[in-house]
Amino acid sequence: MLYKKHHRGDIVKKFVFLFIGFTQPTPEIMQAWMQWIKSVEDKIADMGNGLGREEK
């Protein structure tokens, strides 16, 4: 199920943020990312975990 009913009857959607690969971000990009995460962290249902193998 990708949605659940809220107590008011509203539908609350859940979205998945998925990315493939990784490139080390610049300090400016990392700062912007952290500011964005902080702005939405109270709306995040589950931070989740990585999928697949991690390269070392």
C-alpha positions in Angstrom: 0.0 0.0 0.0 1.5 3.3 -1.0 -0.9 5.5 0.9 -2.8 5.6 4.2 -5.9 7.4 5.3 -5.3 10.3 7.7 -7.7 10.8 10.6 -9.5 13.6 8.6 -9.9 11.3 5.6 -7.1 12.9 3.6 -4.8 10.6 1.6 -1.1 10.9 2.7 1.2 9.8 -0.1 4.6 8.2 0.5 7.4 8.7 -2.0 10.7 6.9 -2.4 13.9 8.9 -3.1 16.2 6.5 -5.0 19.6 7.2 -6.5 22.2 5.0 -8.2 25.9 5.7 -7.9 27.7 8.2 -5.9 30.1 11.1 -6.5 31.6 13.0 -3.6 29.7 16.3 -3.4 31.4 19.6 -3.1 31.1 21.3 0.4 28.5 23.7 -1.1 26.3 21.0 -2.4 26.6 19.0 0.8 25.6 22.1 2.8 22.6 22.7 0.5 21.5 19.1 0.9 21.7 19.2 4.7 19.7 22.4 4.8 17.0 20.7 2.6 16.9 17.6 4.7 16.5 19.7 7.9 13.6 21.5 6.2 11.7 18.3 5.5 12.9 16.0 8.3 9.6 16.2 10.2 7.8 14.9 7.1 10.1 12.0 6.5 8.4 8.7 7.5 11.5 6.5 7.2 15.1 7.4 6.3 15.6 3.8 5.1 18.8 2.1 4.4 21.0 1.5 1.4 20.1 -1.2 -1.1 22.5 -3.7 -2.6 26.3 -4.0 -2.1 28.4 -1.1 -0.8 31.7 -0.6 -2.7 34.7 -0.2 -0.4 
